Amino acid sequence: MNESITPIVLSGAAEMGIELPPTAAATFEAYYTLLEHRGRSVNLTAIRGAADVATLHFLDSIALLKAALFSQARVIDIGSGAGFPGVPLKIAEPSINLTILDSATKRVTFLTELCALLGIEAVFIHARAEVAAHTQDIRESYDIAVSRGVARLNVLCELCLPFVCVGGSFIAMKGAASADEISEARNAIETLGAQHIGVGDYTLPGTDIAHTAVLLEKASKTPDKYPRRYARILSAPL
């Protein structure tokens, strides 16, 4: 039987100054149970066990609520994987209008099953970000884009900023040492119509693990040619 994650999630959220809805603890428990069960047959995440999932996935995701105003926001989670950070954000702030984008069939299948189980309303886009971003009805239509991708920030900017409306925000989840990536991405940020607002540094509750939420604001429309093909993004990053 799975160990309960509730004490870790509740105490960690309180430590971060985040007030969770009354139903959040039970919803996170159901999320954890399905993740542990499906993780045995589908390679969704290498992180296992109550303490690590609660801290490194759930608390890390909801920490973004301190970086921007998510209430009533149209949010797209780009490259969501096993649902991070989008699904925990929706659990913690149910007013979010959530869209989940991922290119892998197995992950979209899992996320669809997960949200149905948890009673979470979300829109699912099964596509590559650099292709979906050129779709007229979703391009520049989100208040906030989030990504916990492992790509460098200049690459993430080209993949994610085209989804954000003017006046909206892109939040990239990074490790503590993000200054070099931010400096490297300055041309990409400006070219794509954004500006660097700041960083939100935080330490995951109960650990000494430090992470950074890099916050960019969309100041003007992204030129139509971006994002380019992925191979081009990697070979000639902005």
N, C-alpha and C positions, 0 to 999 in steps of 0.2 A: 504494500500500500504506500502511496506517495506521502512524503512528509508535507505537513501544511506549510504554505508560504505566507499565510495571512499575517502572522506577527511581524515578519520581516518587512512585508510591503507596507503595513500600517505604520510601524515605527519609523521606517525609512521616509515615507511620505511626510509624516509629521515633522521629522528632522529637517526636511527640505522646505517646510512651510507650505505644503500642498494639501489642501483639504479634499479628500476623496468622497464621492457619492456613497450613500449607504450600501448600495449593491456592489460596489467595486471589489470588495474582498472576495465575495463568492464568485464573481466573474473571473478574477485573476486565478482563483483556484481551478476553475473549469478550464481555463486557458492552459495552465501548467499541466493539468492532467492529460489533456489531449496532446500537448507538445511532447510530453514524456512517452506517451503511448505510440504516437506516430513516428517519433524520432528513432524508434527501433527499426523501422522498416523504410523510412524515407530520411535521407540525409538533409535535415533542415537546419540543425545547429549543433556545433560541437559542445556547447555549454549544456551541462546536465546537472540535476540535483536542485533541491528546493532553494538552498541559500544562493547558489550562483545564478539560477534563472531569475529569482526574485530581484537580486541586486544588479547583475550585469545586463539583464534584458529589461525587466519591468521598471525598476527605479531609474535606470539610465535613460529609458525612453521618456518617462513622465517628467524628468528633470527639465525638459524643453519647455514645459509650461511656465517656467520662470524667465524664459528668454523672450517671449512674445505673447501677445494677446490672442489666445486660441478660441475664445468664446464666440460661437456662431460663425467661425471662419470656414471657408472652403479650403480644405487641406488635401494635398496630394503627397503620398509617401512613395518616393521613387526608388525602385529596387528594394521592395519591402522584405523579401526573403521569407522568414517565418512570422512576419507581421510587425517588425520593429523599425521605427518607433510608432508607426501609425495606429495599430490596434490598441496598445496601452494608452496612447493619448486619447483615443476615443472613449475608452473605459473611464479614464479619469476626468474627461471633459466631454460628456455625452452630446453637447450642443454642436460639436464639430460635424461638418458635412465632409465625410471622408471618401477619398478616392485612393485606391491602392493599385500601383503599377508594378508589374514584374514580367520578365521575359520568359521565365521557366514555367512550363505547363504544370509540373508537379507542385510548384510552390503556389501557383494560382489556385489549383485544385484544393490544396490544403487550406489556403486562406478563405476560400469560399465555404468550405466545410466548417472552419473555425468560426467565422462570423455568423453562420446560420445557427451553430450550437450556442453561441454567446448571445444571440438576439441582437446583433450589431448590424445596422444598416450601413452598407458601403457600396461604392461602385468599383468594379474590378476591370482593369485594363490589362489584357495579356498582349504585351508588345514591348519592343525595345524603346527606350526613352527617346533616342535620337530620331526614331521614326514617328512615334506618337506625338512628339512635340510639333510636328508639322501638320497635325490634324486641326482643322479650323475651329471646331467647336470646343476644343480643350486648350488650345494654345493661348497663353496669357489670360487664363480664366480662373486662376487660383489665388487666394489671399496669401497662403503660406505653402511653400514646398519644403519637405524635409527629406533628408537622406542620411543613412548611416553607412553609405558606401565606402569601400576601401580605396577608391581612386584618389588621386591627388586633387586638391581643391580646384585647380584650373580646369581639370577635366570635368569634375562634378558641376562646376559653374555652367559649362556649355551644355551639359545634359539636363540641368534642372532649371536654370533661370528662364528659358523660353516658356515654361509653364506658368510663370508668376505674372500676375497683372501689375500694371504700373501702380506703385504705392504699396505693393505687397512685399513679402519677405521670403528669402531662402535661408534656411538654417541647416548648416552642415555639421554633423557630429564628428568631432575629431579628438585625438588624444591631447594630452597637456601641451606638447611641444608643437604648436601650430603656427608659430610666428613665421617660420621659413615658408610654409605653404601659402600663407596669406600674402607675403611679399611676392612670391612667385606668381600668384594668381592676380596681381593688380591689373595687368593688361587685360586679362580675360574678364574681370569684373567690370571694368570701364567699357570695353568693347561690347559687352552683352547688355549694357544699359543699367548697371547696378552700381551701388556704392557700399563700401565696407562701413557698417555702423559700429560694430564692436564685437567683443567676445564675452561669453558667459562662462567663467571657469567654475567648476563644481567638483566636489569630492563625493564619490558614491558612499552613502551611509554605511557605517560599520567596516569601512576599508580605508586604505590609503591611496586608492586608485583615483587619479585626477583626470578629468575630461574637460573638453571645451566645446561650447556651442558657438560656431562662427555665424554671425548674423549679418546678412546682406539685405539691403533694401533696393527694390526695383525703382529706378528713377525715370527711366524712359523705355520705350519699346525696344525689344531685341531685334536687330536686323534680320530680315526674312531668311537669309542664307544659313543662319544658325538654328539648331546644331547641324554640323556637318556629319558625314558618314563616320562611324566610330573609328575605323582604321585611320582616317585622316585626323580625327581629334587626337589620337594617340601619337601619330607620327609627326604632327605639327601643332602641338598645343598652343593655345593663345597666350 
